[in-house]
Amino acid sequence: MAKSAPHVYLSTLPFAPTRSLVSARYSSLFPRILRVKCGRLSHWPSSEMVISNIGGEVNSISLSPDGQRIISSSSDGKIRVWNATTGETEAGPFTGHTSSVRSVALSPDGQRIVSGSFDRTIRVWNATTGETEAGPFTGHVDSVLSVAFSSDGQRIVSGSFDRTIRVWNATTGEPEAGPFTGHMSWVFSVAFSPDGQRIVSGSCDRTIRAWNATTGETEAGSFSGHTLSVLSVAFSPDGQRIVSGSSDQTIRVWNATTGETSAGPFTGHTSSVWSVAFSPDSQRIVSGSYDRTIRVWNATTGETEAGPFIGHIDLVWSVAFSSDGRRIVSGSKDRTIRVWNATTGETETSPYIGHTSWVFSVAFSPDGQRIVSGSFDRTIRVWNATTGQAEAGPFTGHTDSVKSVAFSPDGRRIVSGSSDRTIRVWNSTTGETDAGPFTGHTGSVESVAFSPDGQRIVSGSSDQTISVWNATTGEKVTGPFTGHTDSVWSVAFSPDGQRIVSGSHDETIRMWNATTGETEAGPFTGHRSSVWSVAFSPDGRRVVSGSFDQTIRVWNAKTGEREIGPFTGHTDSVCSVAFSPDGQRIVSSSSDRTIRVWNATTGETEAGPFTGHTDSVESVAFSPDGKRVVSGSWDRTIRVWSVTTAFSPDGHCIVSSGHGSRRMLNATTGNTETTRHVDFTDRSVINEEGWICGSNGELLMWIPPLHRANLHRPSNIWVAGGYETRIDLSYFVHGRSWTSCRRPAY
């Protein structure tokens, strides 16, 4: 609020939790501020502080022994020291590494920092001044992925892409032991035991090993049980147990002497577990995951004690407990550090029912009543298209990302294609498997679609082929169709079911006979990069394509001649395109985080850009009546938009519901006026500090971090994901009128 003190009342007070003392004392006194109609919390969230504007992805974090400082390393090759209470920079950035710094650790006395980098070196820094105290240590022949101090601060252990572990004198940088060899792949994580006598390591070879820290002899291991890479390991404070996190999405606890499993696997994360740590009393374990969440577990039973903590908008690389066990610090690829209350778990004030990772694909049911979504979290979900409530799912069965989903023409079935190379057909109501898995592709299944009669399914794959399947039996009807020279990203049946169109990484579009697999037209050429998405017009005469080259083109489906385009406006890859049911419009989504609606004949923009998603928008589709558009994004959310809203000549959305209303209180008379409006539109952007600004750069309102990703825009009907937030600006005053926000004292 340093930029605008009035927003302490105008923007901050409305988001104060309903049961907070602040809300109880002041909310009734300020009737003319924005109102949170949906998504207001009942208690303060677990996220106590967010440190942003860091120069790169936060790869690693470490807390000082007294809990007063946070050390971070990032992809920009720098190390920084932060005040753990205020978030202010205390020292740094420390420079010297020539590539991403993958790991940092603080010495037990808090005076030195050790860092390991992709530049293959290790450095020791003065934690206060940033001066190099030792190093660079050289010896590893590939990236250094993990470093740690011994409990007496005299030695440093490192693990590397070169499959080895080394022990160094922390003062001189001379090798003291190693290289330890035995792992068959990259060593992701290393740690000393509390007594300094042993070292534990976790590897891409799926194993954990315990070594004698002096001789390098294996003392225990290899511990086996994880089915994918071991990404993180740590000793318990008493040295009796080891915790591990893995790409198999689980956490395990092991007897440090015997290598026997003590507890686990703990399940709950929906993607790789990149970081684990014990609490100071050994009773709890914290984990950070690729699914963007943090969880706290009972170290003995594996029960969830707190979380999932939601707030990061990208994968969580690193987590750590404070020395008193009351706080958790996390570092993320989203370039932020967050400090959480480790015990309250208040981020679960309402159950999180959305996807926990990227949404790759969305589609309407034929009657427009439901929406299906597929995600990197390996699940499929079905939503009520009117309310946004979950109707079915998650459907589970795929063992990797769900890349594409579609309803059958009668709406009773859903087909899904996955990176696990299979296709499945599900009952759209119960989630039971109706058919599959269909096997045959040797690469990820990137796109699937039903034929108009519902009898067949077409699939396109990264194996460069297209196949047609019997939708009931899973038998291959025809194919594989060959001709593309790279991954097939998108496929679709023509409205009469006779043809199939495909778009490929080879920059071309092809038209196939759906029965014989013969090429009927193409390749259509013109795009200068990958063709991510293709779709037929409702009459089957045209094909629309969206490309990595940021453009959209419309083609004659019979001849392959370009009819119109390229449509330009997106500033990044066009990920998805679709025709409206009447064929008059085209909707597109992009990695630029926006959605646009185009006139299908002229290429002129008819609506948009719609903003609101905070990451790449991977999929869009029109509703059967053409009045709505659904979008799915890497930000984990699904949004439904009204695309029939009228626009003023200056491009501002006109709505009367209050979301972005022109209704404005006159500060003098107390009456509403219609000549001014709150400049909150579908094009409004939330900047890095959380401000929404008007067309002239003025500060309109501030949105708390937890509510930014799921904030309704004027044209949004609903947003599925954590903390759906809808604001009402009907009575909102700002600018010179802001003083009228308070109820007059009588």
matplotlib code that plots the C-alpha trace (Angstrom):
import matplotlib.pyplot as plt

x = [0.0, 3.0, 2.0, -1.5, -2.5, -6.3, -6.2, -5.7, -9.5, -10.5, -8.7, -7.2, -10.2, -12.6, -10.4, -9.9, -11.2, -14.8, -13.9, -10.9, -11.0, -10.1, -13.2, -15.5, -14.3, -14.2, -16.1, -19.5, -17.9, -16.8, -19.8, -18.4, -15.4, -15.2, -17.1, -15.8, -18.9, -17.2, -13.9, -13.5, -11.6, -12.9, -9.5, -6.1, -4.2, -1.1, 1.0, 2.4, 4.7, 5.6, 9.0, 8.8, 10.7, 13.6, 15.8, 15.1, 13.5, 14.1, 16.0, 16.9, 16.3, 17.9, 17.0, 19.6, 19.8, 18.2, 15.3, 16.0, 17.3, 16.4, 19.1, 18.0, 19.7, 18.2, 18.4, 20.0, 23.2, 22.9, 22.5, 20.5, 19.9, 16.4, 15.0, 12.7, 10.3, 10.0, 11.1, 13.6, 17.0, 19.7, 22.6, 23.3, 23.0, 26.3, 27.8, 30.5, 28.8, 28.4, 25.2, 22.1, 22.8, 21.0, 21.6, 22.5, 23.1, 24.0, 26.8, 25.7, 27.0, 25.2, 28.3, 28.9, 26.9, 27.8, 26.5, 26.5, 25.9, 25.3, 28.7, 30.1, 31.7, 31.1, 31.7, 31.7, 30.6, 30.6, 26.9, 27.0, 29.3, 28.9, 32.7, 34.0, 35.7, 36.6, 36.4, 35.5, 36.0, 36.5, 36.4, 32.9, 32.7, 29.0, 26.4, 26.4, 22.9, 23.2, 25.4, 25.4, 27.6, 28.6, 27.3, 30.7, 30.9, 34.3, 33.3, 31.0, 29.3, 28.2, 26.2, 26.3, 25.0, 28.3, 26.8, 29.4, 29.5, 32.5, 33.5, 35.5, 37.4, 35.1, 37.9, 40.5, 38.3, 40.7, 39.0, 38.7, 37.0, 35.6, 34.5, 32.0, 30.8, 27.9, 24.9, 24.0, 22.6, 22.5, 22.8, 20.0, 20.4, 22.9, 23.0, 25.2, 24.0, 23.7, 26.9, 28.8, 29.7, 27.5, 26.2, 22.9, 22.3, 19.3, 19.6, 17.8, 18.6, 15.6, 17.8, 19.1, 22.5, 24.1, 27.9, 30.7, 31.6, 35.3, 36.0, 33.2, 32.2, 28.6, 27.1, 23.6, 21.8, 20.8, 17.4, 14.8, 11.1, 10.7, 9.6, 11.1, 13.9, 14.7, 14.8, 15.4, 16.7, 17.2, 18.2, 16.0, 17.5, 18.3, 19.9, 17.8, 15.6, 15.9, 13.1, 12.9, 10.8, 10.5, 9.2, 6.8, 4.8, 5.4, 7.4, 9.0, 10.7, 13.6, 15.6, 18.9, 20.9, 19.1, 17.5, 14.2, 11.0, 9.8, 6.8, 5.1, 4.7, 2.9, 0.5, -1.4, 0.9, -0.1, 3.3, 7.0, 8.1, 11.2, 12.0, 11.5, 12.7, 12.0, 10.8, 13.3, 11.5, 11.4, 7.6, 6.7, 7.8, 7.3, 7.2, 7.2, 6.0, 5.8, 2.0, 2.7, 1.7, 3.3, 2.1, 3.0, 2.9, 3.0, 6.4, 5.2, 1.8, 2.0, -1.3, -1.6, -1.2, -1.5, -2.0, -2.0, -0.8, -1.7, -0.3, 2.7, 1.8, 4.6, 6.5, 8.0, 11.7, 12.6, 11.1, 12.5, 11.2, 12.2, 14.3, 11.3, 9.2, 6.5, 7.1, 7.8, 9.7, 9.3, 11.0, 9.4, 9.9, 7.4, 10.3, 8.9, 9.7, 6.8, 6.7, 3.8, 2.4, 3.3, 0.5, -2.7, -3.3, -5.8, -5.4, -8.0, -10.8, -12.7, -11.9, -9.8, -11.6, -9.7, -6.8, -3.5, -1.4, -1.6, -4.9, -4.2, -7.6, -11.2, -14.5, -18.2, -20.7, -23.0, -25.9, -23.7, -24.5, -21.1, -17.4, -14.7, -11.0, -7.8, -4.6, -0.9, -2.0, -3.1, -6.8, -10.0, -12.8, -16.4, -17.9, -21.4, -21.1, -23.4, -22.3, -18.7, -19.4, -17.7, -20.1, -17.8, -14.2, -11.4, -11.2, -8.0, -6.2, -3.7, -0.1, 1.0, -0.4, -3.8, -3.2, -6.6, -10.3, -13.6, -17.2, -19.0, -21.8, -24.4, -22.5, -22.4, -18.7, -15.5, -12.3, -8.9, -5.4, -2.3, 1.5, 1.4, 0.8, -2.8, -6.3, -9.2, -13.0, -14.9, -18.6, -19.1, -21.3, -19.7, -16.1, -15.9, -13.8, -16.0, -13.2, -9.4, -6.7, -6.1, -2.5, -0.4, 1.1, 4.8, 4.7, 2.5, -1.1, -1.5, -5.0, -8.2, -11.7, -14.9, -16.4, -19.8, -21.6, -19.6, -18.4, -14.8, -12.0, -9.1, -5.8, -2.7, 0.7, 4.2, 5.2, 4.2, 1.2, -2.6, -4.8, -8.5, -10.1, -13.4, -14.8, -16.4, -13.8, -10.6, -9.6, -7.7, -10.0, -7.3, -3.9, -1.4, -1.5, 2.0, 3.3, 4.0, 7.7, 7.3, 4.8, 1.1, -0.3, -4.0, -6.6, -10.3, -13.0, -14.9, -18.7, -19.6, -17.0, -15.4, -12.2, -9.6, -7.5, -4.2, -1.7, 2.0, 5.2, 6.5, 4.7, 2.1, -1.6, -2.8, -6.3, -6.9, -9.5, -10.9, -11.5, -8.4, -5.9, -5.0, -4.0, -6.9, -5.2, -2.0, 0.3, -1.0, 2.0, 2.3, 2.9, 6.5, 6.5, 4.6, 0.8, -0.6, -4.3, -6.7, -10.5, -13.1, -15.8, -19.4, -20.0, -16.7, -15.6, -12.9, -10.1, -8.7, -5.2, -3.2, 0.6, 3.7, 4.3, 1.7, -0.8, -4.1, -5.0, -8.2, -7.9, -10.1, -10.5, -10.7, -7.9, -5.6, -5.6, -5.4, -8.7, -7.8, -5.1, -2.8, -4.7, -2.2, -2.5, -1.3, 2.2, 3.1, 2.2, -1.4, -2.2, -5.9, -8.5, -12.1, -15.0, -18.3, -21.3, -22.5, -19.1, -19.0, -16.4, -13.1, -11.8, -8.1, -6.0, -2.3, 0.8, 0.5, -2.2, -5.1, -8.1, -9.4, -12.5, -12.2, -14.5, -14.0, -14.4, -12.4, -10.0, -10.9, -11.0, -14.6, -13.8, -10.8, -8.1, -9.7, -7.1, -7.3, -5.3, -1.8, -0.1, -0.4, -4.0, -3.7, -7.3, -10.5, -13.9, -17.2, -20.4, -23.0, -25.1, -22.0, -22.6, -19.8, -16.2, -14.4, -10.6, -8.1, -4.7, -1.3, -2.4, -4.5, -7.8, -10.7, -12.7, -16.0, -16.6, -19.6, -18.7, -21.9, -21.1, -21.2, -18.0, -17.8, -15.8, -12.8, -12.8, -14.0, -16.5, -20.0, -21.6, -24.4, -23.9, -21.3, -18.3, -16.9, -19.9, -20.3, -22.3, -20.3, -21.1, -20.9, -18.8, -20.8, -24.4, -24.3, -26.1, -24.9, -23.7, -23.3, -20.8, -17.8, -16.9, -14.5, -12.0, -11.9, -12.3, -11.6, -8.3, -7.2, -3.9, -2.7, 0.9, 3.6, 2.8, -0.9, -2.2, -4.9, -4.4, -6.8, -6.3, -4.3, -2.0, -3.9, -4.1, -7.6, -7.4, -5.0, -5.6, -4.0, -1.8, -4.1, -6.9, -5.1, -5.1, -8.8, -10.2, -13.3, -13.1, -16.3, -17.1, -16.3, -19.3, -17.2, -13.6, -12.8, -9.7, -8.6, -10.1, -12.5, -12.9, -15.7, -15.7, -18.6, -17.6, -21.2, -20.4, -16.7, -15.2, -11.6, -9.5, -10.6, -13.8, -12.1, -12.9, -16.6, -15.9, -16.5, -19.9, -20.5, -20.3, -23.5]
y = [0.0, 2.2, 3.5, 4.5, 4.9, 5.2, 1.6, 0.4, 1.0, 0.7, -2.5, -4.2, -4.0, -5.7, -8.8, -9.0, -12.5, -12.4, -13.6, -11.3, -8.5, -6.0, -6.9, -7.0, -3.6, -1.6, -3.2, -1.7, 1.8, 1.7, 0.9, 2.4, 0.2, -2.8, -5.8, -9.4, -11.3, -14.7, -16.0, -14.0, -16.1, -16.7, -16.7, -15.3, -17.6, -19.7, -17.6, -15.0, -13.2, -13.3, -12.1, -11.4, -9.6, -12.1, -12.2, -15.8, -19.0, -19.7, -23.0, -23.4, -21.8, -22.1, -20.6, -19.2, -21.0, -18.1, -18.0, -14.3, -14.7, -16.6, -17.5, -18.1, -19.1, -18.6, -19.3, -15.9, -17.3, -15.2, -15.7, -13.3, -12.9, -11.7, -10.6, -13.5, -11.1, -8.2, -9.7, -6.9, -7.6, -7.9, -8.8, -9.5, -10.4, -12.3, -12.8, -15.1, -18.2, -18.1, -20.2, -21.2, -21.8, -25.0, -25.3, -23.2, -24.0, -22.0, -23.0, -24.1, -20.8, -18.8, -17.0, -18.7, -19.8, -22.6, -22.7, -25.3, -24.3, -25.6, -24.0, -27.2, -25.3, -24.8, -21.5, -20.4, -16.8, -14.6, -14.4, -10.8, -9.1, -11.5, -11.8, -15.1, -16.9, -20.0, -21.4, -21.9, -25.6, -27.6, -31.3, -32.2, -32.6, -31.7, -29.5, -29.5, -30.2, -30.3, -29.0, -29.2, -28.3, -30.9, -30.2, -28.7, -26.5, -27.9, -29.9, -29.6, -32.4, -32.1, -34.2, -33.8, -34.7, -36.5, -39.3, -38.7, -37.3, -35.3, -34.0, -30.8, -28.9, -25.9, -23.5, -24.5, -26.1, -29.1, -32.5, -34.5, -37.6, -38.9, -39.0, -41.6, -43.7, -46.2, -44.3, -45.2, -41.7, -38.1, -37.4, -34.9, -34.5, -35.0, -34.4, -35.0, -36.9, -34.8, -36.3, -35.8, -39.4, -40.4, -38.9, -39.7, -39.3, -39.6, -40.3, -40.4, -44.2, -44.4, -45.4, -43.9, -44.6, -44.0, -43.5, -43.3, -39.6, -40.3, -43.4, -43.3, -46.8, -47.7, -48.1, -48.8, -49.1, -49.0, -48.3, -49.3, -48.7, -45.5, -46.2, -43.0, -40.6, -39.7, -35.9, -35.0, -36.7, -35.5, -36.9, -36.6, -34.4, -37.5, -39.2, -42.3, -41.8, -40.6, -39.0, -39.0, -37.4, -38.7, -38.2, -41.0, -38.4, -40.1, -39.5, -42.4, -42.6, -45.1, -46.5, -44.8, -47.8, -50.7, -49.1, -50.6, -48.6, -47.0, -45.2, -44.6, -44.1, -40.9, -40.0, -36.8, -34.9, -35.2, -34.6, -34.9, -34.2, -31.9, -31.1, -32.7, -31.8, -32.9, -30.5, -29.7, -32.2, -34.9, -35.2, -33.7, -33.6, -30.8, -31.4, -29.2, -30.4, -29.9, -29.7, -26.2, -27.1, -27.7, -30.3, -31.1, -34.8, -36.7, -38.3, -41.5, -42.1, -40.3, -38.4, -34.9, -32.4, -29.2, -28.2, -28.4, -24.8, -23.1, -19.9, -20.6, -20.5, -22.8, -25.8, -25.6, -26.3, -26.1, -26.1, -25.8, -25.5, -22.6, -23.5, -23.3, -25.4, -22.8, -21.5, -23.0, -21.3, -22.2, -21.3, -21.7, -21.5, -18.7, -16.5, -16.0, -17.0, -17.6, -17.9, -20.0, -20.7, -24.4, -25.2, -23.4, -24.8, -21.9, -22.1, -24.9, -22.6, -24.1, -27.5, -27.2, -29.1, -28.0, -29.5, -29.3, -28.7, -27.4, -27.8, -29.0, -29.5, -28.4, -29.2, -28.6, -31.4, -31.4, -30.0, -27.3, -28.3, -29.7, -29.1, -31.7, -31.0, -32.9, -32.0, -32.6, -33.9, -37.1, -36.6, -35.8, -33.7, -32.8, -29.5, -27.9, -25.4, -23.0, -23.0, -24.3, -26.9, -30.3, -32.9, -35.9, -36.9, -36.8, -39.8, -41.6, -44.3, -42.5, -42.7, -39.5, -36.1, -36.0, -34.0, -34.1, -34.7, -34.7, -35.7, -38.2, -36.8, -38.1, -36.8, -40.1, -40.8, -39.0, -39.9, -39.0, -39.1, -39.1, -38.8, -42.4, -43.3, -44.6, -43.6, -44.3, -44.0, -43.1, -43.0, -39.2, -39.5, -42.2, -42.0, -45.7, -46.9, -47.8, -48.9, -49.0, -48.3, -48.4, -49.1, -48.8, -45.4, -45.3, -41.6, -39.3, -39.1, -35.4, -35.1, -37.2, -36.7, -38.7, -39.1, -37.4, -40.8, -41.6, -44.9, -44.0, -42.1, -40.4, -39.9, -37.9, -38.6, -37.4, -40.6, -38.6, -40.8, -40.7, -43.7, -44.4, -46.7, -48.5, -46.4, -49.4, -52.2, -50.2, -52.1, -50.1, -49.5, -47.9, -46.5, -45.5, -42.7, -41.6, -38.5, -36.0, -35.7, -34.6, -34.8, -34.5, -32.0, -31.8, -33.9, -33.5, -35.3, -33.4, -32.8, -35.7, -38.0, -38.7, -36.8, -36.1, -32.9, -32.9, -30.2, -31.0, -29.8, -30.1, -26.8, -28.4, -29.4, -32.5, -33.8, -37.5, -40.0, -41.2, -44.7, -45.4, -43.1, -41.8, -38.1, -36.1, -32.7, -31.1, -30.6, -27.1, -24.8, -21.2, -21.4, -20.7, -22.9, -25.7, -26.0, -26.5, -26.7, -27.3, -27.4, -27.7, -25.1, -26.5, -26.9, -28.7, -26.3, -24.5, -25.4, -23.0, -23.4, -21.8, -21.9, -21.3, -18.5, -16.5, -16.4, -18.0, -19.0, -20.2, -22.7, -24.2, -27.7, -29.2, -27.5, -26.4, -22.8, -20.1, -18.3, -15.7, -14.7, -14.7, -13.1, -11.3, -9.9, -12.6, -12.0, -15.6, -19.1, -19.7, -22.9, -23.6, -22.5, -23.3, -22.2, -20.9, -23.1, -20.8, -20.6, -16.8, -16.5, -18.1, -18.2, -18.5, -18.9, -18.2, -18.6, -14.8, -15.6, -14.1, -15.2, -13.5, -13.8, -13.1, -12.5, -15.7, -13.9, -10.7, -11.7, -8.6, -8.9, -9.1, -9.4, -9.5, -9.8, -11.4, -11.4, -13.1, -16.3, -16.0, -18.5, -20.0, -20.7, -24.1, -24.9, -23.0, -24.1, -22.5, -23.6, -25.2, -22.0, -19.9, -17.6, -18.8, -19.8, -22.1, -21.9, -24.0, -22.8, -23.7, -21.6, -24.6, -22.8, -23.1, -20.0, -19.6, -16.4, -14.6, -13.6, -11.7, -8.7, -5.4, -3.3, 0.5, 2.2, 2.5, -1.3, -1.2, -3.8, -2.5, -4.5, -3.6, -6.3, -4.4, -6.5, -3.6, -1.3, 2.3, 3.0, 5.4, 7.3, 11.1, 12.2, 15.5, 14.5, 10.9, 9.9, 7.5, 8.8, 7.1, 9.4, 7.8, 4.2, 2.0, 1.1, -2.6, -4.6, -7.9, -6.4, -5.2, -6.6, -7.3, -6.2, -8.0, -6.0, -6.9, -3.6, -3.2, 0.1, 2.2, 3.2, 6.3, 4.3, 5.3, 2.8, 1.3, -1.5, -3.9, -7.7, -9.9, -12.7, -15.5, -14.1, -13.0, -16.2, -16.8, -13.3, -12.9, -10.6, -8.8, -11.4, -14.4, -16.6, -18.8, -19.7, -23.2, -23.6, -22.5, -19.3, -18.3, -14.6, -12.3, -8.6, -6.1, -2.5, -1.0, 1.2, 1.5, 5.0, 5.9, 8.7, 12.1, 10.6, 8.1, 10.0, 9.3, 5.6, 6.0, 6.2, 9.7, 10.2, 11.6]
z = [0.0, -0.1, -3.5, -2.5, 1.1, 0.3, -0.9, 2.7, 2.8, -0.9, -1.8, 1.3, 3.7, 1.4, 1.2, 5.0, 6.2, 7.4, 10.8, 11.3, 13.9, 11.1, 9.2, 12.2, 13.4, 10.1, 7.2, 8.2, 8.4, 4.7, 2.5, -0.7, -1.4, -3.7, -2.5, -2.7, -3.8, -4.0, -2.7, 0.5, 3.1, 6.6, 8.2, 7.4, 4.9, 5.8, 3.4, 5.7, 3.2, -0.5, -1.7, -5.4, -8.2, -7.8, -10.8, -11.8, -10.8, -7.2, -7.3, -3.6, -0.3, 3.2, 6.5, 9.0, 12.3, 14.1, 11.6, 10.8, 7.2, 4.1, 1.6, -2.0, -5.2, -8.6, -12.3, -13.0, -11.3, -8.2, -4.5, -2.3, 1.5, 2.7, 6.0, 7.0, 8.7, 6.3, 3.0, 2.5, 0.8, 3.4, 1.2, -2.4, -5.1, -4.8, -8.2, -9.5, -10.9, -14.7, -14.8, -12.8, -9.1, -8.3, -4.6, -1.5, 2.2, 5.2, 7.6, 11.1, 12.5, 9.9, 8.8, 5.4, 2.4, 0.0, -3.5, -6.3, -9.9, -13.4, -14.2, -12.4, -9.5, -5.8, -4.0, -0.3, 0.5, 3.5, 4.3, 5.3, 2.8, -0.2, -0.5, -1.8, 1.1, -0.8, -4.3, -7.0, -6.1, -9.3, -10.0, -11.0, -14.8, -15.0, -13.2, -9.4, -8.3, -4.5, -1.7, 2.1, 5.1, 7.7, 11.2, 12.3, 9.2, 8.3, 5.2, 2.2, 0.3, -3.3, -5.8, -9.5, -13.0, -13.4, -11.1, -8.3, -4.8, -3.5, 0.0, 0.2, 2.9, 3.4, 4.1, 1.4, -1.2, -1.2, -1.9, 1.4, 0.0, -3.2, -5.8, -4.4, -7.3, -7.4, -8.6, -12.2, -13.0, -11.8, -8.1, -7.4, -3.6, -0.9, 2.9, 5.9, 8.9, 12.1, 13.5, 10.2, 9.9, 7.0, 3.8, 2.1, -1.6, -3.9, -7.6, -11.0, -10.8, -8.4, -5.4, -2.2, -0.8, 2.6, 2.6, 5.1, 4.9, 5.3, 3.2, 0.7, 1.4, 1.1, 4.6, 3.6, 0.3, -2.2, -0.7, -3.3, -3.5, -5.5, -9.1, -10.6, -9.8, -6.2, -6.2, -2.6, 0.6, 4.2, 7.5, 10.6, 13.3, 15.4, 12.4, 12.7, 9.6, 6.1, 4.1, 0.3, -2.4, -5.9, -9.4, -8.6, -6.6, -3.3, -0.1, 1.9, 5.3, 5.7, 8.6, 8.1, 9.2, 7.5, 4.6, 5.5, 4.9, 8.1, 6.7, 3.4, 0.6, 1.5, -1.3, -2.1, -4.5, -8.1, -9.6, -8.8, -5.2, -5.6, -2.0, 1.5, 5.0, 8.6, 11.2, 14.0, 16.4, 13.7, 14.0, 10.7, 7.1, 4.6, 0.9, -2.2, -5.5, -9.3, -8.6, -7.2, -3.6, -0.3, 2.2, 5.9, 6.9, 10.1, 9.9, 11.5, 10.1, 6.8, 7.5, 6.1, 9.0, 7.0, 3.4, 0.6, 0.7, -2.5, -3.8, -6.0, -9.7, -10.8, -9.5, -6.0, -6.1, -2.5, 1.1, 4.6, 8.2, 10.4, 13.5, 15.8, 13.4, 13.2, 9.7, 6.3, 3.5, -0.1, -3.3, -6.7, -10.4, -10.4, -9.1, -5.6, -2.1, 0.3, 4.1, 5.5, 8.9, 9.3, 11.7, 10.8, 7.3, 6.8, 3.0, 3.2, 4.2, 1.3, -0.3, -3.4, -6.2, -9.2, -11.2, -9.3, -12.5, -16.0, -17.9, -21.4, -22.9, -22.4, -24.3, -24.0, -24.0, -27.0, -25.0, -23.5, -19.9, -19.0, -19.6, -19.5, -18.7, -18.9, -17.0, -16.5, -13.1, -15.0, -14.2, -16.1, -14.5, -15.5, -14.5, -14.6, -17.4, -15.8, -12.2, -12.4, -9.8, -10.1, -11.5, -11.9, -11.3, -11.0, -13.4, -12.8, -14.8, -17.0, -15.8, -17.4, -18.5, -20.1, -23.3, -25.0, -24.1, -26.0, -25.5, -27.7, -29.9, -27.4, -24.4, -22.7, -23.1, -22.9, -24.8, -23.5, -24.9, -22.8, -22.7, -21.4, -25.1, -24.5, -25.2, -22.8, -23.1, -19.9, -18.9, -18.6, -15.5, -13.4, -14.5, -15.1, -18.0, -20.9, -23.2, -23.2, -22.7, -26.5, -27.2, -30.4, -30.5, -29.6, -28.5, -26.5, -27.7, -28.3, -29.7, -29.8, -31.3, -31.8, -35.3, -35.8, -35.4, -32.3, -33.7, -34.2, -32.5, -34.2, -32.5, -33.4, -31.7, -31.2, -33.1, -36.2, -37.0, -37.0, -36.2, -36.2, -33.6, -32.9, -30.0, -28.4, -28.8, -29.0, -32.2, -34.7, -37.7, -39.9, -39.8, -38.9, -41.4, -42.3, -44.0, -41.4, -40.6, -36.9, -34.0, -34.8, -32.4, -33.5, -35.3, -36.1, -38.1, -40.8, -40.0, -42.4, -40.9, -44.2, -43.7, -41.0, -40.8, -38.9, -37.8, -37.1, -35.7, -39.3, -40.0, -42.3, -42.4, -44.1, -45.2, -45.0, -46.2, -42.8, -44.2, -46.3, -44.8, -48.2, -48.4, -50.0, -49.8, -48.7, -47.2, -46.7, -46.3, -45.1, -41.4, -40.4, -37.4, -35.6, -36.3, -32.8, -33.5, -36.4, -36.7, -39.4, -40.0, -39.3, -43.1, -43.6, -46.3, -44.3, -41.9, -39.3, -38.0, -35.1, -35.0, -33.0, -35.5, -33.6, -36.5, -37.5, -41.0, -42.8, -45.6, -48.3, -47.0, -50.4, -52.2, -49.4, -50.7, -48.1, -48.0, -45.4, -43.0, -41.4, -38.5, -36.3, -32.8, -30.5, -29.2, -28.6, -29.8, -30.8, -28.9, -29.8, -32.4, -33.0, -35.2, -33.7, -34.3, -37.1, -38.7, -38.5, -35.8, -34.7, -31.1, -30.3, -27.3, -26.9, -24.8, -24.4, -21.8, -23.8, -25.8, -28.9, -31.0, -34.8, -37.7, -39.7, -43.0, -42.6, -39.8, -37.8, -34.0, -32.8, -29.1, -26.8, -26.0, -22.9, -20.0, -16.7, -17.1, -15.6, -17.8, -21.3, -22.4, -23.9, -25.0, -26.0, -27.3, -28.1, -26.4, -28.7, -28.7, -29.5, -26.6, -24.3, -24.6, -22.2, -21.7, -19.9, -18.9, -17.4, -14.5, -13.4, -13.9, -16.3, -17.2, -18.9, -20.8, -22.2, -25.8, -26.5, -24.3, -26.1, -26.4, -26.4, -29.2, -26.9, -26.3, -22.7, -21.7, -20.8, -18.0, -15.7, -13.1, -11.2, -12.1, -14.1, -13.8, -15.1, -12.1, -10.0, -6.8, -7.1, -4.1, -3.7, -4.2, -3.1, -6.3, -8.9, -12.2, -15.6, -17.2, -15.5, -14.9, -13.2, -15.8, -15.1, -18.3, -19.9, -21.1, -17.6, -16.5, -12.9, -12.7, -10.8, -7.6, -7.8, -9.1, -11.7, -13.5, -15.6, -19.2, -18.1, -15.7, -12.6, -9.7, -9.6, -7.1, -5.5, -5.5, -2.9, -4.3, -3.4, -5.4, -8.6, -10.6, -10.2, -10.3, -12.4, -15.4, -16.5, -19.1, -16.9, -16.0, -13.6, -12.9, -11.7, -9.5, -6.0, -4.6, -7.3, -6.7, -7.9, -7.1, -7.3, -8.2, -8.1, -5.1, -5.5, -5.4, -6.2, -7.4, -6.1, -4.8, -2.5, 0.7, 0.3, 0.9, 4.6, 6.2, 7.4, 11.2, 12.7]

ax = plt.figure().add_subplot(projection="3d")
ax.plot(x, y, z, "-o")
ax.set_aspect("equal")
plt.show()
